Amino acid sequence: MLVQLSKLNIVNEGYTRNISISKIYVNPAHVVSINDYAGARQFLIAENATQFADKDFCLVRMHHGDNTEEIIALGTSEEVFNSVNSQLSPSERKILNG
């Protein structure tokens, strides 16, 4: 079962950046780690993206074969962990809980 996350998109267009949030679906078995990401707030304020600056973000690392992808997701690490963890079977949860 896939889990829906809200991803922070940053598109560099030379001197400006377009910042938006989109929905993505991830396989919870591929999630390696989830950490709060306070740096996102400072970046958004510096880029005048004030509509997103008051929200919490976390960094989600996912393993895809031979590489690791990092995305900035909307929500605290605890909120995202709870949504990912709820989709895993009890045997798979042990991997995330260490």
N, C-alpha and C positions, 0 to 999 in steps of 0.2 A: 504494500500500500504506500502511495506517495503522500508526502506532507507538503502543504502549501505554505510558502514563506513570502514575505514582501521584501524584495531586493532593492537596495539603493543603487541606481544607475547613474554613472558620471560619464558623460560623453564630452571629450575634449575637442573643441572646434577652433583651435588656434588660440585666440586671445580670450575666448569665453568658454564656459562649460555649461552644458545643459544637464540639469539634475532632476531626476524623476524617480518614482517608485513604481515597480511593476511586480506582478505576481509570478512566482516560479514554483515548480513542483520538484521536490528532491526525494531521492530514495533514502530513508532514514538509516539504512544499513551502511551507507557510504559516508556518513558524518563521522569525522575523526575528533573534532573538538569544537567547542563553542565558548567564546570569551566576550565579556563586555568590551565595547570599543568606544571609549570616551573621546578619542581623537576625531571621530566623525562630527561631533557637535562643533568643535573648534573649526574644522574645515568648512562646514556648512555656513557658519557665521562669517568666516573670511570670504566666502563666495557669495554672500548676500542671499543665500537660500533660506531665508528666515521661516518659511512655511514648514521646513523640516527640522530646524535647529532646536526646537523644544522637545523633540522625540528622542527616545533611547534607541541605540543601535548596538549590535553585536557582530563579531566576526565569526563566521562559520567556515570551517575547513572541511573539505570533502575529498576523499580519495577516489580517483578514477584510474584504475590500472597502474600506470607508471608515473602519474603526476598527481599533484594536489591542487585543488582549486579553492580560492578564498573568495567569499562573497560577504558583503556588508548587508545584514538583514535588519529589518525593523523589529524592535522589541529588545528586552533585556535578555541576557544569556539564559536566565532561569525560565522566562516565558518560552523561548525557542526550544530549550531543552525539554520542557514539559510537553510541547507539541510533538517533537521528534520521538521522545521516549514513549509516548502513549501509543505510537504505531508499531513499536517493536514487540516481538514475542518475549516472554520472560527469559529465555536463554540468550537472546540477542542483547537484552538490557544489561546484562553483566558486563558486556564489552564497554559500553558507555560509562557505566558506574565504576569501572576499574576493579 
